[in-house]
Amino acid sequence: MDEKFKQLTELGAADFAHINGNLIDHLQDTKDLLASWSASKVLQDAGLYHAAYGTAGFEEQMVAANQREKIAQIIGSQAEEIV
């Protein structure tokens, strides 16, 4: 299991409802879609965590906005690779 996906599990992403299922499935589907488009690993990781702080239509948050450093440590701060 990918370490970044494992961290999502530990953060409780499987416990959050999302359209047609749960949040962890949506996040993995997003990452898989980006991979199918040959997106960089950095962009795929960003897709995996794109709803960590919440999403429209759902009141709950997996991670509070004040925990951004925690998410940055998990996915890395590799913005220079996106350019």
KAMO-V983108 format. One record per residue. N is the residue number from 0. OMEGA is omega in whole degrees, -180 to 180 (999 if undefined). D_LAST is the distance of its C-alpha to the last C-alpha in Angstrom with 1 decimal. Layout:
{{N;OMEGA;D_LAST} {N;OMEGA;D_LAST}}
This chain:
{{0;177;28.0} {1;-177;24.3} {2;-180;24.3} {3;176;21.9} {4;177;24.2} {5;178;27.2} {6;176;26.0} {7;178;25.8} {8;-180;29.4} {9;176;30.5} {10;176;29.1} {11;-177;31.3} {12;180;29.0} {13;-178;31.8} {14;-177;34.2} {15;177;32.4} {16;174;33.4} {17;-179;31.0} {18;178;31.6} {19;177;33.4} {20;180;33.3} {21;-174;31.6} {22;-176;28.3} {23;177;27.4} {24;178;28.0} {25;-179;25.8} {26;178;22.9} {27;177;23.5} {28;178;23.8} {29;179;20.4} {30;-180;18.8} {31;178;20.9} {32;178;20.0} {33;178;16.3} {34;180;17.3} {35;177;19.6} {36;-178;16.8} {37;176;15.1} {38;179;12.2} {39;177;10.5} {40;179;12.8} {41;180;10.6} {42;176;10.6} {43;178;14.3} {44;176;15.2} {45;177;13.9} {46;179;16.1} {47;-177;18.9} {48;-172;19.1} {49;-179;18.4} {50;-177;22.1} {51;-176;22.9} {52;179;24.1} {53;-179;26.0} {54;-178;25.9} {55;177;27.9} {56;180;31.4} {57;-176;31.7} {58;-176;33.0} {59;175;32.3} {60;176;29.3} {61;-179;28.3} {62;177;26.8} {63;-178;27.7} {64;-180;25.0} {65;178;26.4} {66;-178;25.2} {67;180;21.5} {68;179;21.5} {69;180;23.2} {70;178;20.5} {71;178;17.7} {72;-179;19.9} {73;-175;20.3} {74;180;16.8} {75;178;15.3} {76;-175;13.0} {77;-175;9.9} {78;-179;7.3} {79;179;5.8} {80;-179;5.5} {81;-177;3.8} {82;999;0.0}}
